[in-house]
Amino acid sequence: GPFAQRQHGLVTAEQFRSVGWSERQVKWTVKRGLIVSIRPRVWRVVSAPVSWEQCILAAALSAGNESRVSFTTSSALLMLRHSNRDGAGIHLSGTRRTRLSGITFHFAELTEDETTTRGAIPLTTAERTIIDLASDGKSLPGPQLGECVDDALRRQLIDLARLRDLVDKLSEREHPRLGRIRAVLAARISGYKPDESKFETRMNQLWEQLGLPPATRQHTVRLQGPTYRLDRALVEEKIAIEWDSDRFHTYPSDRDYDSNRRARLVAAGWLVIGVTAQTSPRLLAEAVQRAVHDRAVGGGDQIPEQAMSNQDIRMSRFAT
């Protein structure tokens, strides 16, 4: 029926009653082998394939009472970074505690803006899920919390303003242990743009560790026609630093695009320094410092003669 089609092949006792089925009819259908009970008050149509999502939805339907999938289970459904289906278990949140086998229940007064659905499965929003994971003291240890937030921002699963508002609202409701998520938000001010890859994050961290001059991350340059985003830019000096990872250079067309992009930037007066995973920290520092020096001597829009400044620096493997 329509319920099963929308719910991964599942039907609840309440839904059977809503279409006029009696308890006797349900038992008769079970006896004929057409449906099978998998949770209290929840049956699976035998012809429907078994899936992980089906098991999660069955738990939520059986719990009822506006229960929502939450914590690591919600994280796995949303495919947040560092989530793992195998280790997620089944976590539910709500105001009426339920005792079901294999379920971890969390008491929470969830408001409408803290809940959503995904494939008929009721769950907490990405913002609420991240806050819960940050507060439980076990999930997303160390830098993983920030990496999870950045990945969710890249995928447009969350909005920093909504996340801040929710943290403030939960603080008023005396939600425990909000310190970790507040620290992550403090490092992500208005206008923050997450890195696009682990390599970019690693190289940005290296930039700070080397004590290189302050440079704008993900600076937008509008030329006559195309618009480009630079990984790092010393804007006044017109020095661009490009973190060149294999992720964005898989096909020949990627290389062609990148070459034309750099040629246009150089023609517009930019000095472009390409850095790969094989660049040593020392060479990166020397190249940037030399470029800054040459700009100060020769003027901001003057293209220096050093060929190395516009070539990929590919010396000695970068030590992690």
C-alpha positions as CSV (number, residue, x, y, z in Angstrom):
1,G,0.0,0.0,0.0
2,P,0.9,3.7,0.0
3,F,2.3,3.6,3.5
4,A,4.8,0.8,2.7
5,Q,5.9,2.5,-0.6
6,R,6.8,5.7,1.3
7,Q,8.4,4.0,4.3
8,H,10.9,1.5,3.0
9,G,8.3,-1.3,3.0
10,L,7.1,-0.6,6.6
11,V,3.6,-0.2,8.0
12,T,2.6,0.6,11.6
13,A,-0.4,-0.6,13.7
14,E,-1.8,3.0,13.6
15,Q,-1.6,3.0,9.8
16,F,-3.4,-0.3,9.5
17,R,-6.2,1.0,11.7
18,S,-6.4,4.2,9.7
19,V,-7.4,2.2,6.6
20,G,-9.9,0.1,8.6
21,W,-7.8,-3.0,9.2
22,S,-8.6,-5.0,12.4
23,E,-6.1,-6.8,14.6
24,R,-7.4,-10.0,13.2
25,Q,-6.7,-9.0,9.6
26,V,-3.2,-8.1,10.5
27,K,-2.6,-11.4,12.2
28,W,-4.1,-13.2,9.2
29,T,-1.7,-11.4,6.8
30,V,1.2,-12.3,9.0
31,K,0.1,-15.9,9.0
32,R,0.0,-16.0,5.2
33,G,3.6,-14.7,5.2
34,L,2.8,-11.4,3.5
35,I,4.2,-9.2,6.3
36,V,6.5,-9.8,9.2
37,S,6.8,-8.1,12.5
38,I,10.3,-6.4,13.0
39,R,9.5,-4.0,15.9
40,P,6.6,-3.6,18.3
41,R,3.7,-2.2,16.3
42,V,5.8,-2.2,13.0
43,W,5.6,-4.7,10.2
44,R,7.7,-5.1,7.0
45,V,6.1,-6.2,3.7
46,V,8.0,-9.4,2.9
47,S,8.5,-8.3,-0.8
48,A,10.3,-5.2,0.3
49,P,14.1,-5.4,0.4
50,V,15.8,-5.2,3.8
51,S,18.1,-2.1,4.2
52,W,19.9,-0.1,6.9
53,E,17.5,2.8,6.4
54,Q,14.6,0.5,6.9
55,C,16.0,-0.7,10.2
56,I,16.4,2.9,11.4
57,L,12.9,3.9,10.3
58,A,11.4,0.9,12.0
59,A,13.0,1.9,15.3
60,A,11.7,5.5,15.0
61,L,8.2,4.3,14.0
62,S,8.1,1.9,16.9
63,A,9.2,4.5,19.4
64,G,6.5,6.9,18.2
65,N,5.8,10.0,20.3
66,E,7.6,12.3,17.9
67,S,10.9,10.6,18.4
68,R,13.7,11.6,16.0
69,V,16.8,9.8,14.8
70,S,19.8,11.6,16.3
71,F,23.4,11.7,17.3
72,T,25.7,9.3,15.4
73,T,22.7,7.7,13.6
74,S,21.6,11.0,12.2
75,S,25.2,11.8,11.3
76,A,25.4,8.6,9.3
77,L,22.1,9.3,7.5
78,L,23.3,12.8,6.6
79,M,26.7,11.4,5.7
80,L,28.5,14.0,7.8
81,R,32.3,13.7,7.7
82,H,33.7,11.1,10.1
83,S,30.4,9.4,10.4
84,N,30.2,5.6,10.1
85,R,27.1,3.5,9.6
86,D,28.7,0.4,11.1
87,G,29.5,2.1,14.4
88,A,26.5,4.4,14.5
89,G,24.1,2.2,16.5
90,I,20.5,3.5,16.7
91,H,20.1,6.7,18.6
92,L,16.7,8.4,19.1
93,S,15.8,11.7,20.8
94,G,12.5,12.9,22.2
95,T,10.6,13.8,25.3
96,R,9.0,10.4,26.1
97,R,11.6,7.7,26.8
98,T,11.1,4.4,25.1
99,R,12.6,1.0,25.9
100,L,13.4,-0.8,22.7
101,S,16.1,-3.4,22.1
102,G,19.3,-1.9,20.6
103,I,18.1,1.7,21.0
104,T,20.0,4.5,22.8
105,F,17.5,7.2,23.9
106,H,18.3,10.8,24.6
107,F,15.9,13.1,26.3
108,A,15.5,16.3,24.2
109,E,12.8,18.9,23.7
110,L,13.2,19.3,20.0
111,T,11.6,22.2,18.2
112,E,10.4,22.3,14.6
113,D,13.5,24.0,13.4
114,E,15.7,21.2,14.9
115,T,14.0,18.4,13.0
116,T,13.7,17.3,9.4
117,T,13.1,14.2,7.3
118,R,15.3,12.2,4.9
119,G,13.6,9.5,2.8
120,A,10.7,9.4,5.3
121,I,13.0,9.0,8.2
122,P,12.4,11.7,10.9
123,L,15.8,13.0,12.2
124,T,17.5,16.0,13.8
125,T,18.8,18.6,11.4
126,A,22.5,18.8,10.5
127,E,23.0,21.8,12.9
128,R,21.3,20.0,15.8
129,T,23.2,16.8,15.0
130,I,26.6,18.5,15.0
131,I,25.8,20.2,18.3
132,D,24.8,16.9,19.9
133,L,27.9,15.2,18.7
134,A,30.1,18.0,20.0
135,S,28.5,17.8,23.4
136,D,28.6,14.0,24.0
137,G,32.3,14.0,24.8
138,K,33.1,10.9,22.6
139,S,32.2,11.7,19.0
140,L,34.4,13.9,16.7
141,P,37.4,14.2,19.0
142,G,40.1,16.8,18.4
143,P,40.1,18.6,15.1
144,Q,37.4,16.2,13.7
145,L,34.6,18.5,14.9
146,G,35.9,21.5,12.9
147,E,36.4,19.2,9.9
148,C,32.8,18.0,10.1
149,V,31.5,21.6,10.3
150,D,33.6,22.6,7.3
151,D,32.4,19.6,5.2
152,A,28.8,20.4,6.1
153,L,29.3,24.0,5.1
154,R,30.8,22.9,1.7
155,R,27.9,20.7,1.0
156,Q,25.4,23.4,2.1
157,L,24.0,21.1,4.8
158,I,24.3,23.8,7.4
159,D,24.5,27.5,7.7
160,L,26.8,29.2,10.2
161,A,24.2,31.8,11.2
162,R,21.6,29.1,11.9
163,L,24.2,27.1,13.8
164,R,25.1,30.1,16.0
165,D,21.4,30.9,16.6
166,L,20.7,27.3,17.6
167,V,23.7,27.2,20.0
168,D,22.4,30.4,21.6
169,K,18.9,29.0,21.9
170,L,20.1,25.7,23.4
171,S,22.3,27.7,25.9
172,E,19.1,29.4,27.1
173,R,17.6,26.0,27.6
174,E,20.6,24.9,29.6
175,H,21.9,22.4,27.0
176,P,25.1,20.8,28.5
177,R,28.6,21.1,27.2
178,L,28.4,23.7,24.4
179,G,32.0,24.7,24.9
180,R,33.5,22.7,22.0
181,I,31.0,23.9,19.4
182,R,31.4,27.5,20.6
183,A,35.2,27.2,20.1
184,V,34.7,25.9,16.6
185,L,32.3,28.8,15.8
186,A,34.7,31.4,17.3
187,A,37.2,30.4,14.6
188,R,34.6,30.8,11.9
189,I,33.6,34.4,11.8
190,S,31.0,35.9,9.4
191,G,32.0,35.3,5.8
192,Y,34.1,32.2,6.6
193,K,34.6,29.8,3.7
194,P,35.7,26.3,4.4
195,D,38.7,24.7,2.7
196,E,37.8,22.5,-0.3
197,S,40.0,19.6,0.6
198,K,42.2,18.1,3.3
199,F,45.2,19.1,1.3
200,E,44.1,22.8,1.3
201,T,43.5,22.6,5.1
202,R,46.9,21.1,5.6
203,M,48.6,23.8,3.5
204,N,46.8,26.6,5.2
205,Q,47.9,25.3,8.5
206,L,51.4,25.1,7.2
207,W,51.2,28.8,6.1
208,E,50.4,29.8,9.7
209,Q,53.1,27.6,11.2
210,L,55.7,29.1,8.9
211,G,54.7,32.6,10.0
212,L,54.2,33.8,6.5
213,P,52.6,37.2,5.8
214,P,48.8,37.5,6.4
215,A,47.0,36.4,3.2
216,T,43.4,36.3,2.3
217,R,42.0,32.8,1.9
218,Q,39.8,32.0,-1.1
219,H,40.1,35.5,-2.6
220,T,37.9,36.3,-5.6
221,V,39.5,37.9,-8.6
222,R,37.3,39.3,-11.4
223,L,39.0,39.7,-14.7
224,Q,37.6,40.9,-18.0
225,G,35.2,37.9,-18.4
226,P,36.1,35.1,-16.0
227,T,36.1,35.2,-12.3
228,Y,38.6,33.1,-10.3
229,R,39.0,32.1,-6.7
230,L,42.6,32.1,-5.3
231,D,43.5,29.7,-2.5
232,R,45.7,32.3,-0.8
233,A,46.3,35.9,-1.9
234,L,48.5,38.8,-0.8
235,V,46.1,41.2,-2.4
236,E,48.0,44.4,-2.3
237,E,51.1,42.8,-3.8
238,K,49.0,40.8,-6.3
239,I,50.7,37.5,-5.3
240,A,48.6,34.4,-5.7
241,I,49.3,31.0,-4.0
242,E,47.7,28.0,-5.5
243,W,47.4,24.7,-3.6
244,D,47.7,22.1,-6.4
245,S,46.3,18.7,-5.4
246,D,45.6,15.8,-7.7
247,R,41.9,16.0,-6.7
248,F,41.3,18.9,-9.1
249,H,43.7,17.7,-11.8
250,T,42.4,14.3,-12.7
251,Y,41.8,14.8,-16.5
252,P,43.8,16.6,-19.2
253,S,41.0,19.2,-19.5
254,D,41.6,20.1,-15.8
255,R,45.3,20.9,-16.6
256,D,44.2,22.9,-19.7
257,Y,41.8,25.0,-17.6
258,D,44.3,25.5,-14.9
259,S,47.0,26.6,-17.4
260,N,44.7,29.1,-19.1
261,R,43.6,30.4,-15.7
262,R,47.1,31.1,-14.6
263,A,48.0,32.7,-17.9
264,R,45.1,35.1,-17.5
265,L,46.1,35.9,-13.9
266,V,49.7,36.6,-15.0
267,A,48.5,38.8,-17.9
268,A,46.4,40.8,-15.3
269,G,49.6,41.4,-13.2
270,W,49.4,38.6,-10.7
271,L,52.4,36.6,-9.7
272,V,51.3,33.0,-9.3
273,I,53.1,30.5,-7.0
274,G,51.9,26.9,-7.5
275,V,52.5,24.5,-4.5
276,T,52.0,20.8,-4.5
277,A,52.2,18.0,-2.0
278,Q,55.9,17.6,-2.9
279,T,56.8,21.1,-1.9
280,S,59.0,21.5,1.1
281,P,58.0,24.0,3.8
282,R,61.4,25.7,3.4
283,L,61.0,26.2,-0.3
284,L,57.4,27.5,0.2
285,A,58.6,30.1,2.7
286,E,61.6,31.1,0.5
287,A,59.4,31.5,-2.6
288,V,56.8,33.6,-0.8
289,Q,59.4,35.8,0.9
290,R,61.3,36.4,-2.3
291,A,58.0,37.2,-4.2
292,V,57.1,39.8,-1.5
293,H,60.6,41.3,-1.6
294,D,60.5,41.5,-5.4
295,R,57.1,43.2,-5.4
296,A,58.3,45.7,-2.8
297,V,61.3,46.5,-5.0
298,G,59.7,46.3,-8.5
299,G,56.1,47.6,-7.8
300,G,52.8,45.8,-7.3
301,D,51.8,45.4,-11.0
302,Q,55.3,44.6,-12.4
303,I,55.8,41.0,-13.5
304,P,59.2,39.9,-12.1
305,E,61.7,38.1,-14.3
306,Q,62.2,35.1,-12.1
307,A,60.7,32.1,-14.0
308,M,60.3,30.1,-10.8
309,S,57.7,32.5,-9.5
310,N,55.2,31.4,-12.1
311,Q,56.1,27.7,-12.1
312,D,55.0,24.8,-9.9
313,I,57.5,24.2,-7.1
314,R,58.1,20.5,-7.0
315,M,61.0,19.8,-4.8
316,S,61.2,17.3,-1.9
317,R,58.2,15.6,-0.5
318,F,56.2,17.7,2.0
319,A,56.6,16.1,5.4
320,T,53.3,15.8,7.3
